[in-house]
Amino acid sequence: MNQPTSATPFHGPAWAFGGIALLWGAVLSLHLTPALFAALITFGATRAFANALQRRWPALRHVQSLALVLLLSIAIIAASVVVEVVAEAAASGSGYAGLLQQMASVLEQLRTHLPPWLAGHVPVSVDAARSAAATWLREHAGQVQLWGGHTVRGIGYAIAGVVIGGLLAVQLPAQVQHGGTARPLALALHRGFDGLIERFTAVVFAQFRIAAINTALTGVYLLGILPLMGTPIPFASTLVAATFVASLLPVVGNLLSNTMIVVVSLTQSVAVAGLSLLWLTGIHKLEYFLNAHIIGSRIRAKAWELLIAMLTMEAVFGLAGLISAPVLYAQLKYVLHQHDLL
C-alpha cells in the first residue's frame, strides 16, 4: 500500500508561484495591464483613505464607502482644476499650446542651423510637416486605426479597473471579517491579494520618487545651468512640469519629454540642443539604475536582479512587461522570503 506523500517546504511556494504565473500570464497575454493597475490603484488608495478615517474617527460607519466617495471626489476636482489651468494657459499662449507653437516655429527655422546633408530630411515649414504627416497617415491608415483601437480599449479597461477596484474596496473587507468560517482557499486568495497590493504600493511610491528625481535633475538643467550659461530656453517651467508627468511612464514618457526639450533647445542653437540631448540621455541611463535601486530596496531585490527582470519582461511582453516587471518580481521575492527560502 502506497504511503501518502509528505509535503515538502517547496509545496507552498509552488502553489504561490502557480497563482502568480496564472494571474500575470492572463493579464499580459490578454493586454489587461491597464485594468489591473487601475484596480490596484483604486483599491489601495481607497483603503489608505479608509484607514486614515478610521484612525481619526474610530466609530465611523461605512468607512470604505466614504473613503471611495472621497477619493473619487478628489480625483474629479483635481481633473477639473488641471483642465481649467490648461485651458487658461492655452488662452494666454503660455502653456502646452504655446509650447507646441514654439516647437512648430523651431521646425521652420531648423533647416538654417543644420548641415545641408541633414537639412534635406527636415520639413521646410509646418505646413510641409503637416502634409507629410497626412501622407503618412493615409499610407498607414490600417496601422493607425489599430493603434487607436488599442488606445480606446485601454481606456475602457482602465475605467473598468477603477470600478472593480472600488467594488473590491467596499465589499472585500466585509467578506473577510468572518475569519473563523472562511475557507482555506478564500483565506489564501485574500492573503495573496493583500501581498499584491503591498508590493504594488511599494513599486508605485518608488516610481513617484524616481519621477521626482528625474524632474529635479531636469529642472536643475533647464532652470539653473542654461540660465547661468546665458542661454535660457522658453517654456522651461512648462517643460519641467511635463517631465514629471511623463516620468511616471517608463521609457515612452521620457522619450516624449526629451524630444520636446531638445526641439525647444534649438531656439538657442544646435550646440545647446546637443548639450540638452547629452544631459537628458545621461538622466535616462541613470533612471534605469535608480529604478532598479530604489524599487529593489523596497522589495529586497538587488539592482541587477530587477534590471534582468525588466529587460526580460520587456523582451517578451513589450512595454506592458517592462511596467509590470517590478511588481511581478516583487511578488516572487515576497513568496520566497515568506517561506524562508531566501
SEDREN-188411 format. One record per residue (C-alpha): residue number from 1; y, z, x. Coordinates in pm, whole numbers. Example, Ala and Ser with C-alpha at 12.3 -4.5 7.8 and 13.67 -1.06 7.14 Angstrom:
<sites>
     n       c2       c3       c1
     1     -450      780     1230
     2     -106      714     1367
</sites>
This chain:
<sites>
     n       c2       c3       c1
     1        0        0        0
     2      338     -100      142
     3      582      179      216
     4      935      137       79
     5     1175        7      338
     6     1419      274      450
     7     1788      192      450
     8     1945      124      787
     9     2301      201      897
    10     2379     -168      855
    11     2288     -195      485
    12     2624      -56      368
    13     2837     -285      588
    14     2617     -581      498
    15     2688     -536      128
    16     3059     -487      201
    17     3073     -797      421
    18     2895     -992      150
    19     3153     -888     -107
    20     3442     -973      127
    21     3291    -1313      206
    22     3236    -1384     -164
    23     3594    -1289     -251
    24     3770    -1483       23
    25     3530    -1776        8
    26     3611    -1825     -359
    27     3986    -1768     -313
    28     4026    -2008      -20
    29     3791    -2279     -143
    30     3949    -2281     -491
    31     4306    -2258     -349
    32     4374    -1933     -533
    33     4563    -1765     -248
    34     4897    -1761     -441
    35     4727    -1592     -737
    36     4556    -1328     -523
    37     4866    -1246     -320
    38     5088    -1230     -630
    39     4838     -998     -800
    40     4815     -771     -495
    41     5193     -755     -452
    42     5247     -674     -820
    43     4972     -413     -827
    44     5078     -250     -501
    45     5447     -238     -591
    46     5373     -103     -940
    47     5150      169     -801
    48     5414      263     -542
    49     5679      293     -814
    50     5439      492    -1032
    51     5361      737     -751
    52     5732      788     -688
    53     5798      851    -1057
    54     5501     1088    -1080
    55     5626     1294     -786
    56     5975     1315     -936
    57     5865     1383    -1296
    58     5506     1518    -1296
    59     5492     1547    -1676
    60     5595     1185    -1733
    61     5352      992    -1954
    62     5256      624    -1932
    63     5389      622    -1578
    64     5209      300    -1481
    65     5362      107    -1771
    66     5708      244    -1697
    67     5670      153    -1331
    68     5571     -204    -1422
    69     5870     -242    -1655
    70     6098     -101    -1385
    71     5956     -337    -1123
    72     5994     -645    -1344
    73     6348     -542    -1439
    74     6448     -504    -1074
    75     6291     -840     -990
    76     6475    -1015    -1275
    77     6809     -854    -1184
    78     6764     -940     -816
    79     6677    -1300     -901
    80     6983    -1325    -1127
    81     7210    -1190     -853
    82     7068    -1433     -599
    83     7116    -1727     -836
    84     7475    -1621     -907
    85     7558    -1577     -538
    86     7406    -1914     -453
    87     7597    -2080     -737
    88     7928    -1926     -625
    89     7862    -2025     -266
    90     7779    -2380     -374
    91     8101    -2399     -577
    92     8309    -2281     -279
    93     8123    -2503      -32
    94     8028    -2211      194
    95     7664    -2165      104
    96     7350    -2369      135
    97     7510    -2668      -38
    98     7780    -2671      227
    99     7516    -2629      494
   100     7329    -2935      367
   101     7653    -3131      357
   102     7723    -3028      715
   103     7375    -3145      817
   104     7442    -3478      645
   105     7765    -3518      841
   106     7577    -3445     1161
   107     7334    -3726     1085
   108     7623    -3970     1058
   109     7764    -3863     1396
   110     7433    -3816     1573
   111     7399    -4174     1694
   112     7711    -4146     1911
   113     7568    -3848     2102
   114     7224    -3989     2175
   115     7099    -4242     2430
   116     7064    -4598     2292
   117     6684    -4588     2308
   118     6682    -4276     2088
   119     6977    -4361     1863
   120     6786    -4654     1718
   121     6548    -4411     1546
   122     6829    -4219     1372
   123     6972    -4340     1037
   124     7317    -4495     1059
   125     7451    -4286      770
   126     7347    -4051      495
   127     7312    -4348      260
   128     7078    -4515      507
   129     6875    -4195      534
   130     6862    -4171      155
   131     6749    -4533      133
   132     6480    -4475      397
   133     6363    -4164      212
   134     6345    -4357     -116
   135     6141    -4630       52
   136     5904    -4375      199
   137     5865    -4208     -141
   138     5777    -4540     -303
   139     5519    -4616      -34
   140     5363    -4270      -58
   141     5408    -4208     -431
   142     5047    -4105     -479
   143     5057    -3851     -198
   144     5392    -3710     -313
   145     5257    -3678     -667
   146     4959    -3489     -529
   147     5188    -3254     -337
   148     5397    -3199     -648
   149     5086    -3122     -849
   150     4970    -2871     -588
   151     5315    -2706     -589
   152     5327    -2673     -968
   153     4969    -2549     -972
   154     5050    -2293     -702
   155     5347    -2164     -902
   156     5127    -2136    -1208
   157     4863    -1949    -1010
   158     5130    -1711     -877
   159     5257    -1637    -1229
   160     4901    -1574    -1345
   161     4855    -1344    -1046
   162     5162    -1142    -1147
   163     5019    -1100    -1497
   164     4678     -998    -1363
   165     4830     -755    -1113
   166     5042     -596    -1384
   167     4745     -555    -1618
   168     4537     -403    -1339
   169     4814     -159    -1253
   170     4836      -44    -1615
   171     4466      -42    -1709
   172     4273       33    -1390
   173     4388      396    -1343
   174     4274      481    -1697
   175     3930      340    -1620
   176     3872      546    -1305
   177     3974      882    -1448
   178     3619      927    -1579
   179     3470      958    -1230
   180     3174     1160    -1350
   181     3042      888    -1580
   182     3137      585    -1372
   183     2851      368    -1249
   184     2790      329     -874
   185     2884      -41     -884
   186     3211       33    -1062
   187     3297      303     -809
   188     3210       75     -519
   189     3424     -206     -661
   190     3713       31     -714
   191     3688      166     -359
   192     3674     -189     -226
   193     3980     -287     -427
   194     4170       19     -303
   195     4078      -78       52
   196     4202     -433       -7
   197     4533     -300     -142
   198     4579      -69      158
   199     4505     -345      410
   200     4725     -595      226
   201     5015     -348      207
   202     4989     -281      580
   203     4997     -652      660
   204     5289     -725      424
   205     5505     -447      567
   206     5420     -567      916
   207     5529     -921      820
   208     5861     -783      699
   209     5907     -616     1038
   210     5830     -943     1213
   211     6078    -1128      991
   212     6343     -866     1070
   213     6283     -900     1446
   214     6292    -1279     1423
   215     6616    -1265     1224
   216     6772    -1018     1468
   217     6694    -1239     1768
   218     6828    -1544     1586
   219     7141    -1351     1487
   220     7199    -1244     1848
   221     7194    -1608     1948
   222     7397    -1756     1660
   223     7648    -1473     1613
   224     7662    -1342     1970
   225     7562    -1576     2251
   226     7706    -1901     2113
   227     8048    -1750     2025
   228     8065    -1587     2371
   229     7996    -1928     2523
   230     8283    -2072     2322
   231     8051    -2292     2117
   232     8011    -2125     1775
   233     7838    -2332     1510
   234     7937    -2346     1142
   235     7745    -2160      872
   236     7597    -1919     1128
   237     7569    -1633      877
   238     7403    -1859      621
   239     7154    -1975      883
   240     7070    -1614      975
   241     7004    -1530      608
   242     6789    -1842      572
   243     6595    -1740      883
   244     6493    -1407      730
   245     6370    -1567      408
   246     6189    -1841      599
   247     6029    -1594      841
   248     5831    -1444      554
   249     5634    -1770      550
   250     5429    -1817      868
   251     5476    -2142     1063
   252     5626    -2355      783
   253     5923    -2126      727
   254     6006    -2121     1096
   255     5993    -2499     1117
   256     6240    -2530      829
   257     6489    -2274      961
   258     6463    -2404     1319
   259     6529    -2760     1204
   260     6843    -2653     1019
   261     6973    -2458     1318
   262     6911    -2741     1565
   263     7073    -3001     1339
   264     7382    -2787     1280
   265     7399    -2714     1656
   266     7454    -3085     1708
   267     7805    -3038     1566
   268     7891    -2888     1904
   269     7690    -3103     2144
   270     7344    -3222     2232
   271     7335    -2956     2505
   272     7392    -2677     2250
   273     7125    -2828     2025
   274     6884    -2834     2320
   275     6966    -2472     2402
   276     6908    -2378     2038
   277     6574    -2556     2042
   278     6466    -2370     2358
   279     6575    -2032     2218
   280     6404    -2087     1884
   281     6088    -2218     2048
   282     6073    -1901     2256
   283     6113    -1689     1941
   284     5845    -1892     1766
   285     5598    -1835     2051
   286     5691    -1468     2067
   287     5629    -1435     1694
   288     5261    -1519     1735
   289     5217    -1226     1974
   290     5440     -997     1768
   291     5236    -1086     1462
   292     4915    -1001     1639
   293     5055     -682     1799
   294     5240     -533     1500
   295     4979     -619     1241
   296     4700     -533     1484
   297     4843     -185     1537
   298     4829     -122     1162
   299     4471     -241     1120
   300     4342     -104     1454
   301     4282     -450     1600
   302     4375     -588     1940
   303     4625     -872     1962
   304     4365    -1114     2096
   305     4129    -1033     1807
   306     4390    -1115     1546
   307     4502    -1428     1728
   308     4145    -1559     1733
   309     4106    -1479     1363
   310     4434    -1653     1277
   311     4353    -1965     1481
   312     4001    -1986     1339
   313     4110    -1943      978
   314     4392    -2195     1025
   315     4149    -2450     1167
   316     3907    -2405      877
   317     4135    -2349      576
   318     4479    -2463      694
   319     4796    -2271      612
   320     4623    -2061      343
   321     4370    -1948      603
   322     4644    -1862      851
   323     4826    -1648      594
   324     4505    -1481      475
   325     4357    -1414      819
   326     4532    -1078      887
   327     4426     -934      551
   328     4070    -1062      579
   329     4027     -935      934
   330     4182     -601      835
   331     3916     -561      567
   332     3637     -636      813
   333     3771     -386     1067
   334     3812     -123      795
   335     3447     -158      691
   336     3326     -127     1049
   337     3538      183     1113
   338     3440      335      777
   339     3070      317      872
   340     3131      441     1230
   341     3017      112     1380
   342     3329       83     1596
</sites>
